[in-house]
Amino acid sequence: MSDCDVVTERIFDAPRERVFRAFSDPSILARWWGPDGFTNTFKVFDFEPGGLWKFTMHGPDGVNYPNESVFSLIRRPERIEFDHVLGTPFKAIFAFIEQEGKTLLHWTMRFPSAETCAKLREFVTHANGENLDRLEEQLVRMDGRTPP
């Protein structure tokens, strides 16, 4: 980890393939991506290296946040990387690590400078936690259980 990185980790009680699918299937991803209260409209989701992911996050405050990223690496079911190219640039790196039937998700957001990272660290850490709470609820639904 460097001064340019924000790292978030969580263990999910779900097999790695299911967690990877929650990231790679746009109909599932759109249901949980983003902090609490956000919804998404996906315009393009070309899930392959060099493919574009273009969408709008709709905030609970009524503000729309356009996003555009380019996938740089996809290794099923163990790794996804993309470059966020609209607004504040960053590289997102997701590693899906099997752990006795569960999945450790290791998520790195790499910013272009330590200064940018320091400015966004608190916000990003909180938002990523909410994002992973929503993923956890989605994984429970995918398993046929009712979220708590």
C-alpha positions as CSV (number, residue, x, y, z in Angstrom):
1,M,0.0,0.0,0.0
2,S,1.2,3.5,-0.9
3,D,0.2,7.0,0.1
4,C,-1.9,7.0,-3.1
5,D,-4.0,3.9,-2.1
6,V,-7.2,3.5,-0.2
7,V,-7.7,-0.2,0.6
8,T,-10.9,-1.8,1.7
9,E,-11.3,-5.5,2.7
10,R,-14.2,-7.6,3.7
11,I,-14.9,-11.4,3.9
12,F,-18.2,-12.5,2.4
13,D,-20.0,-15.7,3.3
14,A,-20.3,-16.6,-0.3
15,P,-18.2,-18.5,-2.9
16,R,-15.8,-16.5,-4.9
17,E,-17.7,-17.2,-8.2
18,R,-20.9,-15.7,-6.7
19,V,-19.1,-12.6,-5.5
20,F,-17.4,-12.2,-8.9
21,R,-20.8,-12.6,-10.6
22,A,-22.2,-9.7,-8.5
23,F,-19.5,-7.5,-10.0
24,S,-19.6,-8.9,-13.6
25,D,-23.3,-9.2,-14.3
26,P,-24.6,-5.6,-14.9
27,S,-28.2,-6.5,-13.9
28,I,-26.9,-7.5,-10.4
29,L,-24.2,-4.8,-10.2
30,A,-26.6,-2.0,-10.9
31,R,-28.7,-3.1,-7.8
32,W,-26.0,-2.6,-5.2
33,W,-23.2,-0.4,-6.6
34,G,-22.6,2.8,-4.7
35,P,-23.1,4.1,-1.2
36,D,-26.5,4.0,0.7
37,G,-29.4,5.6,-1.1
38,F,-27.8,5.6,-4.5
39,T,-29.3,4.0,-7.6
40,N,-27.7,3.5,-11.0
41,T,-28.5,3.7,-14.7
42,F,-26.1,1.7,-16.8
43,K,-25.6,2.9,-20.4
44,V,-22.7,0.7,-21.4
45,F,-21.2,-2.3,-19.7
46,D,-18.6,-3.9,-22.0
47,F,-17.0,-6.4,-19.5
48,E,-13.7,-7.2,-21.2
49,P,-10.3,-5.6,-21.2
50,G,-10.5,-2.3,-23.0
51,G,-14.3,-2.3,-22.6
52,L,-16.2,0.8,-21.4
53,W,-18.4,1.0,-18.3
54,K,-20.6,4.2,-18.6
55,F,-23.3,4.9,-16.1
56,T,-25.0,7.5,-13.9
57,M,-25.2,7.2,-10.2
58,H,-28.3,8.9,-8.8
59,G,-27.8,10.3,-5.4
60,P,-30.4,10.3,-2.6
61,D,-30.2,14.1,-2.8
62,G,-31.4,14.1,-6.5
63,V,-28.0,14.9,-7.9
64,N,-26.8,12.7,-10.9
65,Y,-23.1,11.6,-10.9
66,P,-21.9,10.5,-14.4
67,N,-19.2,7.9,-14.3
68,E,-17.0,6.4,-17.0
69,S,-14.4,3.7,-16.6
70,V,-12.4,1.4,-18.9
71,F,-11.7,-2.2,-17.8
72,S,-8.0,-2.9,-18.0
73,L,-7.8,-6.5,-16.6
74,I,-10.4,-9.2,-16.1
75,R,-9.3,-12.6,-14.8
76,R,-12.3,-14.7,-13.9
77,P,-13.1,-15.3,-11.0
78,E,-10.1,-13.7,-9.3
79,R,-9.4,-10.1,-10.4
80,I,-11.0,-7.1,-12.0
81,E,-9.3,-3.8,-12.7
82,F,-10.6,-0.6,-14.2
83,D,-9.5,2.9,-14.7
84,H,-12.0,5.6,-13.8
85,V,-11.6,8.3,-16.4
86,L,-14.4,10.8,-15.8
87,G,-13.9,13.3,-13.0
88,T,-11.3,12.3,-10.4
89,P,-9.1,9.6,-12.0
90,F,-8.3,6.5,-10.1
91,K,-7.5,2.8,-10.7
92,A,-9.8,0.3,-9.0
93,I,-8.4,-3.2,-8.3
94,F,-10.6,-5.9,-7.0
95,A,-9.0,-9.2,-5.9
96,F,-11.4,-12.1,-5.0
97,I,-9.6,-14.5,-2.7
98,E,-11.1,-17.9,-1.7
99,Q,-11.0,-18.7,2.0
100,E,-12.6,-21.9,3.0
101,G,-15.8,-21.4,1.0
102,K,-15.9,-17.7,1.7
103,T,-14.5,-14.8,-0.2
104,L,-12.0,-12.2,0.9
105,L,-12.5,-9.1,-1.3
106,H,-9.5,-6.9,-1.4
107,W,-10.4,-3.5,-3.0
108,T,-7.7,-1.0,-3.8
109,M,-8.4,2.5,-5.2
110,R,-5.2,4.0,-6.5
111,F,-5.2,7.8,-7.0
112,P,-2.7,9.7,-9.1
113,S,-1.2,11.6,-6.1
114,A,-0.9,11.3,-2.4
115,E,-2.5,14.7,-2.1
116,T,-5.6,13.6,-4.0
117,C,-5.8,10.4,-2.0
118,A,-5.4,12.2,1.4
119,K,-8.2,14.7,0.4
120,L,-10.6,11.8,-0.5
121,R,-9.5,9.1,1.9
122,E,-12.2,9.7,4.6
123,F,-15.0,10.0,2.2
124,V,-13.9,7.0,0.1
125,T,-13.4,4.8,3.1
126,H,-16.9,5.5,4.4
127,A,-18.5,5.2,0.9
128,N,-16.7,1.9,0.2
129,G,-18.0,0.4,3.5
130,E,-21.6,1.3,2.6
131,N,-21.0,-0.1,-0.9
132,L,-19.8,-3.4,0.5
133,D,-22.8,-3.5,3.0
134,R,-25.1,-3.3,0.0
135,L,-23.1,-6.0,-1.8
136,E,-23.4,-8.2,1.3
137,E,-27.2,-7.8,1.2
138,Q,-27.2,-8.6,-2.5
139,L,-25.2,-11.8,-2.0
140,V,-27.7,-12.9,0.6
141,R,-30.6,-12.3,-1.9
142,M,-28.6,-14.2,-4.6
143,D,-28.4,-17.1,-2.1
144,G,-32.2,-17.1,-1.6
145,R,-32.1,-15.7,1.9
146,T,-33.7,-12.6,3.3
147,P,-31.2,-9.8,4.2
148,P,-31.1,-8.9,7.9
